[in-house]
């Protein structure tokens, strides 16, 4: 599994990704992580009040097209998971397309928001922060993709423990594009507060 989270400049089809993170799960344990800020090429605007990233923070971050190589290498061969997958999948597919590539149409993308609604007793809210509190999962920075994808991975494992075995198509049959790395534009992870958890 690869848990994916994005932060964006807003919610419309014209908005862009400003941060993307991936937390991988192998044999029910968190293994690989990947995260980077992304220069969206447009002003951050009011969304800075949510993810606390400014135009200055992103000025020297790589463009999405420049991180496609290492990002795709992390995602290839995995089932994808997000909390509110409609949002993360829509923006990720759009960003791949804008860079001239297609996210595979047949990739399996699971949703912990839908899973929580189905697997848990009725909650007043199914926001990621509320579910993290329910399971005592610490998030070093809410609305930072690196923090949220870590919480999503932990939440997925909690839901998995309460579920019948999940049957998904073999991710090996999904044909991902081969995208070379761009060494001139290294990734730029956001620094999270180390003492927060």
Residue pairs with C-beta under 8 A, 6 or more apart in sequence:
1 24
1 25
1 26
1 78
1 79
1 80
1 81
1 110
1 153
1 156
2 22
2 23
2 24
2 25
2 74
2 75
2 78
2 79
2 80
2 81
3 22
3 23
3 24
3 25
3 80
3 81
3 82
3 149
3 150
3 152
3 153
3 156
4 20
4 21
4 22
4 75
4 80
4 81
4 82
4 88
4 92
4 149
5 20
5 21
5 82
5 83
5 88
5 145
5 146
5 148
5 149
5 152
6 17
6 19
6 20
6 21
6 87
6 88
6 91
6 92
6 145
7 17
7 18
7 19
7 20
7 47
7 50
7 51
7 53
7 143
7 144
7 145
8 15
8 16
8 17
8 18
8 40
8 47
8 91
9 15
9 16
9 18
9 40
9 42
9 43
9 44
9 45
9 47
10 45
10 46
10 47
11 87
13 94
14 42
15 40
15 42
15 47
15 91
16 38
16 40
16 41
16 42
16 64
16 91
16 95
17 38
17 40
17 64
17 91
17 92
17 95
18 37
18 38
18 40
18 44
18 47
18 51
18 53
18 58
19 35
19 36
19 37
19 38
19 51
19 53
19 144
19 145
19 146
19 190
20 35
20 36
20 38
20 64
20 67
20 71
20 92
20 145
21 33
21 34
21 35
21 36
21 144
21 145
21 146
21 148
21 149
21 150
22 32
22 33
22 34
22 35
22 71
22 74
22 75
22 149
23 30
23 32
23 33
23 149
23 150
23 152
23 153
24 30
24 31
24 32
24 33
24 74
24 78
24 153
25 31
25 81
25 153
25 156
25 157
26 32
28 157
28 160
30 150
30 153
30 154
32 74
33 146
33 149
33 150
34 70
34 71
34 74
34 187
35 145
35 146
35 149
35 187
35 189
35 190
36 61
36 62
36 67
36 71
36 187
36 188
36 189
37 53
37 57
37 58
37 61
37 62
37 188
37 189
37 190
38 58
38 61
38 62
38 63
38 64
38 67
39 58
39 59
39 60
39 61
39 62
39 63
40 58
40 64
41 63
43 55
44 53
44 54
44 55
44 58
48 54
50 143
51 143
51 144
52 143
52 144
53 190
60 188
61 188
62 182
62 185
62 186
62 187
62 188
63 185
64 95
64 98
64 99
65 98
65 99
65 100
65 182
66 182
66 184
66 185
67 182
67 185
67 187
68 96
68 99
68 101
68 179
69 179
69 180
69 181
69 182
70 181
70 187
72 101
72 176
72 177
72 178
72 179
73 181
75 176
76 176
77 171
77 172
77 174
77 176
78 171
79 107
79 108
79 109
79 110
79 168
79 171
80 89
80 107
80 108
80 109
80 110
81 109
81 110
81 111
81 112
81 152
81 153
81 156
82 88
82 89
82 109
82 110
82 111
82 112
82 152
83 111
83 112
83 113
83 128
83 148
83 151
83 152
83 155
84 111
84 113
85 109
85 110
85 111
85 113
85 114
86 111
89 109
92 103
93 103
96 102
96 103
97 103
101 177
101 179
102 177
104 174
104 175
104 176
106 169
106 173
106 174
107 171
107 174
108 168
108 169
108 171
108 174
110 156
110 166
110 168
112 128
112 131
112 152
112 155
112 156
112 159
113 126
113 128
115 156
115 159
115 163
116 123
116 126
116 131
116 155
116 159
117 126
119 159
119 162
119 163
120 131
120 134
120 159
120 162
123 130
123 131
123 134
124 130
128 139
128 142
128 148
128 151
128 152
128 155
129 139
129 142
131 137
131 155
132 138
132 139
132 151
132 154
132 155
135 154
135 155
135 158
137 151
137 154
137 155
137 158
138 196
138 197
139 147
139 148
139 150
139 151
139 196
139 197
140 147
140 150
140 192
140 193
140 194
140 196
140 197
141 147
141 190
141 192
141 193
141 196
142 148
144 190
144 192
145 190
146 189
146 190
146 192
147 192
160 166
